[in-house]
Amino acid sequence: MHKVLGLDTSNYTTSAAVYDRESKRVCHRKKLLPVKKGQLGLRQSDVVFHHTQQLPEILEQLMEEIPCSPEAVGVSLRPRDVEGSYMPCFTVGAGAARSLAAVLHIPLYTFSHQVGHIAAALYSSGRLDLLQEEFIAFHVSGGTTEAVLVRPHPEQVLSCQLVAETLDLNAGQAVDRVGGMLDLPFPAGPHMERLALAWQEKPEKVHPVVKGTNCCLSGVENLCRKKRDQGEAPEGIARFCLDYVAETLAVMCRRLLEQYGNLPVLFAGGVMSNGIIRKRFEKEFNGLFAQPEFSADNAAGIAVLTAVKAGWR
């Protein structure tokens, strides 16, 4: 039937995707993990429990839409392709993928969550050709804020060399903490964007902390708390927070392009689905972005990488 299956059980989302070789299209289903109001995340034990409950439901929905017996299965096994990278949440998807591969007698391919994000962004931006080239990719989310130099790899499809990172808070954490301060639901990103777009005043100049190509983002939380205590409107606080994150990433990107040359730049991860940031970076860096549904955690990239490993180029 020329279809492969990808699974991803991240810290935020349960997801599964099918890639069709003939149509070269991805169909995916995902579901956020439940987080109670006021909480800024989940313990890993709770994450594993919720994935165990949600993954069968997601697979049932996907198979109802695209009934198939996949020819291969791929899964995100770890956060990043570095030694010691591990989170318990990924064991749920890994266990399910191993079971499917054993029962169906099909190949099993494993990848990192990070390269899945990159592949999903390449797919949805129509630039899978970059799988054969060198480029810079920013992966910006609640769990990661870093840039990697990406090159083709004969075994892993893509290799990622870390070239920039946060030295404290991740961008998504900063946004969620400010969102919690404003009594917004978790994850706060979409709610922060709506607030920020309602701000009618001239955006305030921000002064990010960037050391070389690395950044520090913890200061934005304190600055936003000070603004709240001084009575500034939530819309202004949200806009300042997102502008701070955007300017931080922009400085990092400029310095990386100075260092590595005029390479294509890809932006992936949940934070990069923000329309304010995307509009600016498309103009300033001619940046490549995933469509919003493929920017946050999803299994689409894992399915695409599985197809590549199966020889479906």
FENRA-V620132 format. One record per residue. N is the residue number from 1. RES is the residue in one small letter. SS is DSSP state (2 for helix, 1 for strand, 0 for the rest). PSI is psi in whole degrees, -180 to 180 (999 if undefined). D_LAST is the distance of its C-alpha to the last C-alpha in Angstrom with 2 decimals. Layout:
# FENRA-V620132
n=N res=RES ss=SS psi=PSI d_last=D_LAST
n=N res=RES ss=SS psi=PSI d_last=D_LAST
This chain:
# FENRA-V620132
n=1 res=m ss=0 psi=-4 d_last=16.50
n=2 res=h ss=0 psi=47 d_last=12.73
n=3 res=k ss=1 psi=147 d_last=13.31
n=4 res=v ss=1 psi=159 d_last=13.19
n=5 res=l ss=1 psi=138 d_last=15.96
n=6 res=g ss=1 psi=141 d_last=16.46
n=7 res=l ss=1 psi=145 d_last=20.02
n=8 res=d ss=1 psi=121 d_last=21.83
n=9 res=t ss=1 psi=84 d_last=25.61
n=10 res=s ss=0 psi=-173 d_last=26.62
n=11 res=n ss=0 psi=-9 d_last=30.13
n=12 res=y ss=0 psi=-26 d_last=30.28
n=13 res=t ss=1 psi=139 d_last=27.99
n=14 res=t ss=1 psi=128 d_last=26.88
n=15 res=s ss=1 psi=152 d_last=23.49
n=16 res=a ss=1 psi=150 d_last=20.94
n=17 res=a ss=1 psi=148 d_last=17.82
n=18 res=v ss=1 psi=132 d_last=15.77
n=19 res=y ss=1 psi=128 d_last=12.22
n=20 res=d ss=1 psi=119 d_last=12.08
n=21 res=r ss=0 psi=-38 d_last=9.10
n=22 res=e ss=0 psi=-45 d_last=11.38
n=23 res=s ss=0 psi=-15 d_last=12.72
n=24 res=k ss=0 psi=37 d_last=9.95
n=25 res=r ss=1 psi=151 d_last=13.12
n=26 res=v ss=1 psi=135 d_last=14.57
n=27 res=c ss=1 psi=127 d_last=18.10
n=28 res=h ss=1 psi=155 d_last=20.00
n=29 res=r ss=1 psi=140 d_last=23.58
n=30 res=k ss=1 psi=161 d_last=25.53
n=31 res=k ss=1 psi=128 d_last=29.16
n=32 res=l ss=1 psi=148 d_last=31.08
n=33 res=l ss=0 psi=143 d_last=33.34
n=34 res=p ss=0 psi=128 d_last=36.98
n=35 res=v ss=0 psi=125 d_last=39.04
n=36 res=k ss=0 psi=150 d_last=42.75
n=37 res=k ss=0 psi=134 d_last=44.32
n=38 res=g ss=0 psi=-19 d_last=45.50
n=39 res=q ss=0 psi=150 d_last=43.03
n=40 res=l ss=0 psi=26 d_last=40.45
n=41 res=g ss=0 psi=-171 d_last=38.09
n=42 res=l ss=0 psi=151 d_last=38.18
n=43 res=r ss=0 psi=151 d_last=39.04
n=44 res=q ss=2 psi=-33 d_last=36.26
n=45 res=s ss=2 psi=-38 d_last=38.25
n=46 res=d ss=2 psi=-38 d_last=38.23
n=47 res=v ss=2 psi=-47 d_last=34.53
n=48 res=v ss=2 psi=-44 d_last=33.80
n=49 res=f ss=2 psi=-48 d_last=36.28
n=50 res=h ss=2 psi=-38 d_last=34.80
n=51 res=h ss=2 psi=-41 d_last=31.22
n=52 res=t ss=2 psi=-35 d_last=32.66
n=53 res=q ss=2 psi=-38 d_last=34.30
n=54 res=q ss=2 psi=-29 d_last=31.53
n=55 res=l ss=2 psi=-44 d_last=28.35
n=56 res=p ss=2 psi=-39 d_last=29.58
n=57 res=e ss=2 psi=-44 d_last=30.52
n=58 res=i ss=2 psi=-43 d_last=27.15
n=59 res=l ss=2 psi=-39 d_last=25.38
n=60 res=e ss=2 psi=-45 d_last=28.00
n=61 res=q ss=2 psi=-44 d_last=27.45
n=62 res=l ss=2 psi=-43 d_last=23.67
n=63 res=m ss=2 psi=-26 d_last=24.08
n=64 res=e ss=2 psi=-36 d_last=26.83
n=65 res=e ss=2 psi=-41 d_last=24.58
n=66 res=i ss=0 psi=80 d_last=21.52
n=67 res=p ss=0 psi=128 d_last=22.99
n=68 res=c ss=0 psi=160 d_last=20.53
n=69 res=s ss=0 psi=102 d_last=20.32
n=70 res=p ss=0 psi=149 d_last=17.04
n=71 res=e ss=0 psi=-14 d_last=15.08
n=72 res=a ss=1 psi=158 d_last=14.61
n=73 res=v ss=1 psi=138 d_last=16.28
n=74 res=g ss=1 psi=157 d_last=15.84
n=75 res=v ss=1 psi=149 d_last=18.75
n=76 res=s ss=1 psi=123 d_last=20.22
n=77 res=l ss=1 psi=-19 d_last=22.75
n=78 res=r ss=1 psi=163 d_last=24.52
n=79 res=p ss=0 psi=-48 d_last=25.05
n=80 res=r ss=0 psi=164 d_last=23.74
n=81 res=d ss=0 psi=62 d_last=22.49
n=82 res=v ss=0 psi=155 d_last=26.04
n=83 res=e ss=0 psi=133 d_last=28.68
n=84 res=g ss=0 psi=-1 d_last=30.83
n=85 res=s ss=0 psi=117 d_last=28.57
n=86 res=y ss=0 psi=140 d_last=29.54
n=87 res=m ss=0 psi=136 d_last=30.63
n=88 res=p ss=0 psi=-31 d_last=31.92
n=89 res=c ss=0 psi=-34 d_last=30.15
n=90 res=f ss=2 psi=-14 d_last=26.77
n=91 res=t ss=2 psi=-25 d_last=28.40
n=92 res=v ss=2 psi=-51 d_last=28.61
n=93 res=g ss=2 psi=-39 d_last=24.90
n=94 res=a ss=2 psi=-42 d_last=24.41
n=95 res=g ss=2 psi=-42 d_last=27.15
n=96 res=a ss=2 psi=-42 d_last=25.83
n=97 res=a ss=2 psi=-42 d_last=22.32
n=98 res=r ss=2 psi=-41 d_last=24.00
n=99 res=s ss=2 psi=-45 d_last=26.24
n=100 res=l ss=2 psi=-43 d_last=23.58
n=101 res=a ss=2 psi=-40 d_last=21.64
n=102 res=a ss=2 psi=-45 d_last=25.00
n=103 res=v ss=2 psi=-41 d_last=26.25
n=104 res=l ss=2 psi=-6 d_last=23.19
n=105 res=h ss=0 psi=52 d_last=22.34
n=106 res=i ss=0 psi=159 d_last=18.67
n=107 res=p ss=1 psi=148 d_last=16.77
n=108 res=l ss=1 psi=128 d_last=17.59
n=109 res=y ss=1 psi=139 d_last=15.71
n=110 res=t ss=1 psi=145 d_last=17.79
n=111 res=f ss=1 psi=175 d_last=17.35
n=112 res=s ss=1 psi=156 d_last=19.92
n=113 res=h ss=2 psi=-36 d_last=20.96
n=114 res=q ss=2 psi=-48 d_last=20.70
n=115 res=v ss=2 psi=-26 d_last=17.02
n=116 res=g ss=2 psi=-44 d_last=16.54
n=117 res=h ss=2 psi=-45 d_last=18.67
n=118 res=i ss=2 psi=-45 d_last=16.79
n=119 res=a ss=2 psi=-37 d_last=13.36
n=120 res=a ss=2 psi=-40 d_last=15.33
n=121 res=a ss=2 psi=-41 d_last=16.95
n=122 res=l ss=2 psi=-44 d_last=13.91
n=123 res=y ss=2 psi=-51 d_last=12.56
n=124 res=s ss=2 psi=-15 d_last=16.07
n=125 res=s ss=0 psi=3 d_last=16.92
n=126 res=g ss=0 psi=28 d_last=14.10
n=127 res=r ss=0 psi=43 d_last=13.04
n=128 res=l ss=2 psi=-14 d_last=9.56
n=129 res=d ss=2 psi=-25 d_last=9.83
n=130 res=l ss=2 psi=-9 d_last=12.30
n=131 res=l ss=2 psi=-20 d_last=10.03
n=132 res=q ss=2 psi=8 d_last=10.72
n=133 res=e ss=0 psi=173 d_last=14.36
n=134 res=e ss=0 psi=137 d_last=17.60
n=135 res=f ss=1 psi=169 d_last=19.13
n=136 res=i ss=1 psi=136 d_last=21.79
n=137 res=a ss=1 psi=128 d_last=21.33
n=138 res=f ss=1 psi=130 d_last=24.36
n=139 res=h ss=1 psi=107 d_last=24.35
n=140 res=v ss=1 psi=114 d_last=27.62
n=141 res=s ss=0 psi=-167 d_last=28.89
n=142 res=g ss=0 psi=-24 d_last=31.83
n=143 res=g ss=0 psi=-12 d_last=30.65
n=144 res=t ss=0 psi=138 d_last=29.08
n=145 res=t ss=1 psi=97 d_last=29.93
n=146 res=e ss=1 psi=164 d_last=28.22
n=147 res=a ss=1 psi=143 d_last=26.02
n=148 res=v ss=1 psi=147 d_last=23.52
n=149 res=l ss=1 psi=117 d_last=22.16
n=150 res=v ss=1 psi=133 d_last=18.40
n=151 res=r ss=1 psi=155 d_last=16.61
n=152 res=p ss=1 psi=147 d_last=13.34
n=153 res=h ss=1 psi=133 d_last=14.13
n=154 res=p ss=0 psi=-28 d_last=13.08
n=155 res=e ss=0 psi=-47 d_last=14.25
n=156 res=q ss=0 psi=-2 d_last=14.39
n=157 res=v ss=1 psi=-52 d_last=11.18
n=158 res=l ss=1 psi=141 d_last=13.95
n=159 res=s ss=1 psi=144 d_last=17.60
n=160 res=c ss=1 psi=120 d_last=20.36
n=161 res=q ss=1 psi=121 d_last=23.74
n=162 res=l ss=1 psi=127 d_last=26.49
n=163 res=v ss=1 psi=-9 d_last=28.30
n=164 res=a ss=1 psi=148 d_last=30.34
n=165 res=e ss=1 psi=167 d_last=31.64
n=166 res=t ss=1 psi=147 d_last=34.54
n=167 res=l ss=0 psi=-3 d_last=37.62
n=168 res=d ss=0 psi=-103 d_last=38.96
n=169 res=l ss=0 psi=147 d_last=37.85
n=170 res=n ss=0 psi=154 d_last=34.33
n=171 res=a ss=2 psi=-43 d_last=34.12
n=172 res=g ss=2 psi=-36 d_last=33.57
n=173 res=q ss=2 psi=-44 d_last=36.55
n=174 res=a ss=2 psi=-45 d_last=38.68
n=175 res=v ss=2 psi=-43 d_last=37.85
n=176 res=d ss=2 psi=-37 d_last=38.56
n=177 res=r ss=2 psi=-41 d_last=41.81
n=178 res=v ss=2 psi=-39 d_last=43.04
n=179 res=g ss=2 psi=-41 d_last=42.04
n=180 res=g ss=2 psi=-38 d_last=44.06
n=181 res=m ss=2 psi=-31 d_last=46.92
n=182 res=l ss=0 psi=9 d_last=46.82
n=183 res=d ss=0 psi=37 d_last=46.75
n=184 res=l ss=0 psi=153 d_last=43.28
n=185 res=p ss=0 psi=159 d_last=41.12
n=186 res=f ss=0 psi=138 d_last=38.40
n=187 res=p ss=0 psi=145 d_last=35.70
n=188 res=a ss=0 psi=-12 d_last=37.57
n=189 res=g ss=2 psi=-56 d_last=34.92
n=190 res=p ss=2 psi=-35 d_last=34.96
n=191 res=h ss=2 psi=-37 d_last=38.77
n=192 res=m ss=2 psi=-40 d_last=39.22
n=193 res=e ss=2 psi=-43 d_last=37.28
n=194 res=r ss=2 psi=-41 d_last=39.51
n=195 res=l ss=2 psi=-47 d_last=42.59
n=196 res=a ss=2 psi=-37 d_last=41.56
n=197 res=l ss=2 psi=-20 d_last=40.94
n=198 res=a ss=0 psi=-6 d_last=44.49
n=199 res=w ss=0 psi=121 d_last=46.02
n=200 res=q ss=0 psi=-12 d_last=47.90
n=201 res=e ss=0 psi=165 d_last=49.34
n=202 res=k ss=0 psi=130 d_last=48.04
n=203 res=p ss=0 psi=139 d_last=45.42
n=204 res=e ss=0 psi=142 d_last=47.03
n=205 res=k ss=0 psi=135 d_last=46.02
n=206 res=v ss=0 psi=157 d_last=44.34
n=207 res=h ss=0 psi=86 d_last=44.48
n=208 res=p ss=0 psi=160 d_last=41.53
n=209 res=v ss=1 psi=106 d_last=41.84
n=210 res=v ss=1 psi=126 d_last=39.22
n=211 res=k ss=1 psi=103 d_last=39.84
n=212 res=g ss=0 psi=-117 d_last=37.76
n=213 res=t ss=0 psi=0 d_last=34.26
n=214 res=n ss=1 psi=160 d_last=35.17
n=215 res=c ss=1 psi=165 d_last=36.89
n=216 res=c ss=1 psi=126 d_last=39.54
n=217 res=l ss=0 psi=-2 d_last=39.45
n=218 res=s ss=2 psi=-27 d_last=42.31
n=219 res=g ss=2 psi=-27 d_last=44.80
n=220 res=v ss=2 psi=-32 d_last=43.51
n=221 res=e ss=2 psi=-45 d_last=44.69
n=222 res=n ss=2 psi=-40 d_last=48.19
n=223 res=l ss=2 psi=-40 d_last=48.30
n=224 res=c ss=2 psi=-36 d_last=47.36
n=225 res=r ss=2 psi=-40 d_last=49.93
n=226 res=k ss=2 psi=-42 d_last=52.55
n=227 res=k ss=2 psi=-41 d_last=51.74
n=228 res=r ss=2 psi=-45 d_last=52.06
n=229 res=d ss=2 psi=-26 d_last=55.38
n=230 res=q ss=0 psi=0 d_last=56.60
n=231 res=g ss=0 psi=14 d_last=55.97
n=232 res=e ss=0 psi=147 d_last=53.00
n=233 res=a ss=0 psi=146 d_last=51.27
n=234 res=p ss=2 psi=-36 d_last=48.10
n=235 res=e ss=2 psi=-41 d_last=46.26
n=236 res=g ss=2 psi=-38 d_last=47.19
n=237 res=i ss=2 psi=-44 d_last=46.24
n=238 res=a ss=2 psi=-43 d_last=42.78
n=239 res=r ss=2 psi=-42 d_last=42.23
n=240 res=f ss=2 psi=-45 d_last=43.48
n=241 res=c ss=2 psi=-49 d_last=41.22
n=242 res=l ss=2 psi=-37 d_last=38.02
n=243 res=d ss=2 psi=-36 d_last=39.16
n=244 res=y ss=2 psi=-47 d_last=39.86
n=245 res=v ss=2 psi=-45 d_last=36.38
n=246 res=a ss=2 psi=-46 d_last=34.85
n=247 res=e ss=2 psi=-37 d_last=37.10
n=248 res=t ss=2 psi=-50 d_last=36.39
n=249 res=l ss=2 psi=-35 d_last=32.63
n=250 res=a ss=2 psi=-43 d_last=33.30
n=251 res=v ss=2 psi=-44 d_last=35.49
n=252 res=m ss=2 psi=-44 d_last=32.93
n=253 res=c ss=2 psi=-44 d_last=30.22
n=254 res=r ss=2 psi=-44 d_last=32.65
n=255 res=r ss=2 psi=-35 d_last=33.56
n=256 res=l ss=2 psi=-40 d_last=30.02
n=257 res=l ss=2 psi=-34 d_last=29.26
n=258 res=e ss=2 psi=-37 d_last=32.54
n=259 res=q ss=2 psi=-40 d_last=31.56
n=260 res=y ss=2 psi=-3 d_last=27.92
n=261 res=g ss=0 psi=179 d_last=27.97
n=262 res=n ss=0 psi=69 d_last=26.51
n=263 res=l ss=0 psi=157 d_last=23.02
n=264 res=p ss=0 psi=146 d_last=21.04
n=265 res=v ss=1 psi=125 d_last=22.32
n=266 res=l ss=1 psi=138 d_last=20.60
n=267 res=f ss=1 psi=121 d_last=22.95
n=268 res=a ss=1 psi=166 d_last=22.12
n=269 res=g ss=0 psi=158 d_last=24.46
n=270 res=g ss=2 psi=-39 d_last=27.19
n=271 res=v ss=2 psi=-33 d_last=29.63
n=272 res=m ss=2 psi=1 d_last=27.30
n=273 res=s ss=2 psi=-6 d_last=27.34
n=274 res=n ss=0 psi=126 d_last=30.94
n=275 res=g ss=2 psi=-34 d_last=31.57
n=276 res=i ss=2 psi=-47 d_last=34.24
n=277 res=i ss=2 psi=-44 d_last=32.11
n=278 res=r ss=2 psi=-46 d_last=29.05
n=279 res=k ss=2 psi=-43 d_last=31.23
n=280 res=r ss=2 psi=-45 d_last=32.74
n=281 res=f ss=2 psi=-29 d_last=29.62
n=282 res=e ss=2 psi=-38 d_last=27.78
n=283 res=k ss=2 psi=-46 d_last=30.90
n=284 res=e ss=2 psi=-39 d_last=31.71
n=285 res=f ss=2 psi=3 d_last=28.37
n=286 res=n ss=0 psi=40 d_last=26.08
n=287 res=g ss=0 psi=149 d_last=24.28
n=288 res=l ss=1 psi=132 d_last=20.99
n=289 res=f ss=1 psi=146 d_last=21.63
n=290 res=a ss=0 psi=150 d_last=20.12
n=291 res=q ss=0 psi=149 d_last=21.82
n=292 res=p ss=2 psi=-41 d_last=24.74
n=293 res=e ss=2 psi=-20 d_last=23.50
n=294 res=f ss=2 psi=4 d_last=20.39
n=295 res=s ss=2 psi=-46 d_last=22.53
n=296 res=a ss=0 psi=175 d_last=24.79
n=297 res=d ss=0 psi=133 d_last=23.78
n=298 res=n ss=0 psi=166 d_last=21.16
n=299 res=a ss=0 psi=3 d_last=18.57
n=300 res=a ss=2 psi=-45 d_last=15.84
n=301 res=g ss=2 psi=-37 d_last=14.22
n=302 res=i ss=2 psi=-40 d_last=14.55
n=303 res=a ss=2 psi=-42 d_last=12.83
n=304 res=v ss=2 psi=-46 d_last=9.76
n=305 res=l ss=2 psi=-36 d_last=9.91
n=306 res=t ss=2 psi=-41 d_last=10.59
n=307 res=a ss=2 psi=-40 d_last=7.52
n=308 res=v ss=2 psi=-44 d_last=5.60
n=309 res=k ss=2 psi=-29 d_last=8.63
n=310 res=a ss=0 psi=-3 d_last=8.53
n=311 res=g ss=0 psi=14 d_last=5.77
n=312 res=w ss=0 psi=62 d_last=3.78
n=313 res=r ss=0 psi=999 d_last=0.00
